[in-house]
Amino acid sequence: MTAAKPPRLFLSPPHMGGGEQARVAEAFASNYIAPLGPQVDAFEAAFAEFTGIPHCLAVCSGTAAMHLALRCQGVGPGDLVLASSLTFIASVSPARQLGAQVAFVDSAPDSWNMDPELLGQALAALSAEGKRVKAVIPTDIYGQCADYQRILGVCAPFGVPVVADCAESVGARAQPQSERDDSRHAGAWPGLAASIFSFNGNKIITTSGGGMLASFDAQLMAHARKLSQQAREQAPHYEHAELGYNYRLSNVLAAIGLGQLEMLEARVAKRRQIFRWYREALGGLPGVSLMPEAATGKANRWLTVLQVDEKAFGAGPEALRQALEAENIEARPVWKPMHLQPVFAGCRAFGGAVSEGLFARGLCLPSGTAMAREDVARVAGIIAQTGARGPRGRERA
Ligand SMILES: Cc1ncc(COP(=O)(O)O)c(C=O)c1O
């Protein structure tokens, strides 16, 4: 008889807090099933209060939020947009779909986020060539805020708006930069044109699918709101002077979001705890390190991400992924940088070696907030054994 497989350990599954069903029941009781309703209004207000970003628009995905943000910046055919290379494709696919060209900026090794110095060099080089950049899109990778203080400072002389991709950094904080500067939520910089957030099923909180566009700019957000609802003009009949989208979040899903938001602080604390458990279990292994936390903020540790030097450890990230998979545990390679993606062949890249190295050595470990310390120990145990079985591991034994 073969032993039953242990239950699957997913990378980052949804984790309901318990209050969601009552919120959904309220939506049902009032028959506000679709499309909009009081739960959407309440979710937008609660998110605005939590983040400190005054204008919030709940939409059907983070990708939709990015599309609206870029459309509101007037991004279109012939424009050039600069984005982080180390990101998920949804940071930049809306720019391409609007007809713009994209170019990529490499990561800084201490944060894995867009390197502000390299961004400055890229903007200067493009400006010297007579090319104007229409928008810059830094990503808060794996839930760590990019260095917006510096990025905004670098973009200001060129007059380039910054749209922050905070899809992964819900609940993360950017630390005070001075005595008078309170710790702010990810994306909550008044100098940003807009910030986008994701509530996709694998994120730190989820509405099953959903996103938020947020900004300090009331006018921009009024336009985004209009575009998200088929760009209807104010008239009793259906009048349209421009083309919009059907991008709003359903009232039922917003009800889930309200319940999830109540859990957010606890979820961030648990993800950070999971990171510490991994660090205790893996920190001493030769050639193994975990994603650094930059001095500019407090990451939400959406995923715990490992870097492994195959020569020193005895096994590389793909061997580890397969060993975990054989034990019914989901792990995932680090995002493949955008400048290496076939769909962006021919697009310009400023730097690239840092994100290439992170991709080559990286593995994202299961980080769901329902995990117990024993689950982390199980994952770490398989990683340690796999390294020990490799050639260098056998030498060490
Ligand atoms: C960095 C990044 N940007 C954008 C998105 C898109 O969000 P969504 O899946 O809600 O469209 C995601 C996540 O899926 C992401 O990780």
The ligand as a Tripos MOL2 file, in Angstrom:
@<TRIPOS>MOLECULE
LIG
   16    16     1     0     0
SMALL
NO_CHARGES

@<TRIPOS>ATOM
      1 C1          3.2170   43.0560   -9.5130 C.3       1 LIG1
      2 C2          1.8150   42.7880   -9.9540 C.ar      1 LIG1
      3 N1          1.1910   43.6840  -10.7400 N.ar      1 LIG1
      4 C3         -0.0710   43.5160  -11.1370 C.ar      1 LIG1
      5 C4         -0.7950   42.4020  -10.7730 C.ar      1 LIG1
      6 C5         -2.1600   42.2340  -11.3500 C.3       1 LIG1
      7 O1         -3.1720   42.1180  -10.4160 O.3       1 LIG1
      8 P1         -4.4980   41.3040  -10.7830 P.3       1 LIG1
      9 O2         -4.1630   39.8520  -10.7910 O.co2     1 LIG1
     10 O3         -5.4450   41.6740   -9.6750 O.co2     1 LIG1
     11 O4         -4.9780   41.7850  -12.0910 O.co2     1 LIG1
     12 C6         -0.2030   41.4360   -9.9330 C.ar      1 LIG1
     13 C7         -0.8850   40.2380   -9.4240 C.2       1 LIG1
     14 O5         -1.5710   39.4660   -9.9320 O.2       1 LIG1
     15 C8          1.1440   41.6200   -9.5330 C.ar      1 LIG1
     16 O6          1.7660   40.7070   -8.7680 O.3       1 LIG1
@<TRIPOS>BOND
     1     1     2 1
     2     2     3 ar
     3     2    15 ar
     4     3     4 ar
     5     4     5 ar
     6     5     6 1
     7     5    12 ar
     8     6     7 1
     9     7     8 1
    10     8     9 2
    11     8    10 1
    12     8    11 1
    13    12    13 1
    14    12    15 ar
    15    13    14 2
    16    15    16 1
@<TRIPOS>SUBSTRUCTURE
     1 LIG1         1 GROUP 0 **** ****
